[in-house]
């Protein structure tokens, strides 16, 4: 069962999606896709505090929305829902691993493809 903070953040997100649907010019496919990606990461990150989860949720939601807008503008995709969801998942995962790298000094595994990082 999800704890109270996850439910509260998800409910606040749903209120945000509902409020954004009233604003003209907002791509609702991208907004809902980014919300789904952000919600997926937030639910899966049980070891973080509620403040960290809320921050990651907002970062993922906004980042996923802008990633979808950019992918549609560059004609990589014709719809924006799936790029928004994948962008939201990808952006927050990369940002969290970079923050852990800054705090601990241990490079993430995906960073080992860049010469100078990873195993020696």
ChimeraX attribute file (.defattr): number of C-alpha atoms within 10 A of each C-alpha:
attribute: neighborCount
match mode: 1-to-1
recipient: residues
	/A:1	3
	/A:2	8
	/A:3	10
	/A:4	10
	/A:5	14
	/A:6	18
	/A:7	12
	/A:8	13
	/A:9	19
	/A:10	20
	/A:11	12
	/A:12	12
	/A:13	21
	/A:14	14
	/A:15	12
	/A:16	13
	/A:17	15
	/A:18	13
	/A:19	10
	/A:20	15
	/A:21	14
	/A:22	9
	/A:23	10
	/A:24	8
	/A:25	8
	/A:26	12
	/A:27	16
	/A:28	18
	/A:29	18
	/A:30	26
	/A:31	25
	/A:32	23
	/A:33	24
	/A:34	33
	/A:35	28
	/A:36	24
	/A:37	26
	/A:38	33
	/A:39	25
	/A:40	15
	/A:41	19
	/A:42	25
	/A:43	15
	/A:44	10
	/A:45	14
	/A:46	13
	/A:47	8
	/A:48	12
	/A:49	11
	/A:50	18
	/A:51	11
	/A:52	13
	/A:53	23
	/A:54	21
	/A:55	14
	/A:56	24
	/A:57	27
	/A:58	21
	/A:59	17
	/A:60	31
	/A:61	30
	/A:62	20
	/A:63	22
	/A:64	34
	/A:65	28
	/A:66	20
	/A:67	23
	/A:68	29
	/A:69	21
	/A:70	16
	/A:71	17
	/A:72	16
	/A:73	12
	/A:74	10
	/A:75	10
	/A:76	12
	/A:77	15
	/A:78	11
	/A:79	15
	/A:80	27
	/A:81	25
	/A:82	19
	/A:83	27
	/A:84	33
	/A:85	29
	/A:86	19
	/A:87	26
	/A:88	33
	/A:89	25
	/A:90	18
	/A:91	20
	/A:92	24
	/A:93	14
	/A:94	14
	/A:95	14
	/A:96	13
	/A:97	17
	/A:98	17
	/A:99	12
	/A:100	14
	/A:101	14
	/A:102	11
	/A:103	9
	/A:104	9
	/A:105	10
	/A:106	13
	/A:107	16
	/A:108	16
	/A:109	11
	/A:110	11
	/A:111	15
	/A:112	13
	/A:113	10
	/A:114	8
	/A:115	9
	/A:116	9
	/A:117	14
	/A:118	14
	/A:119	9
	/A:120	6
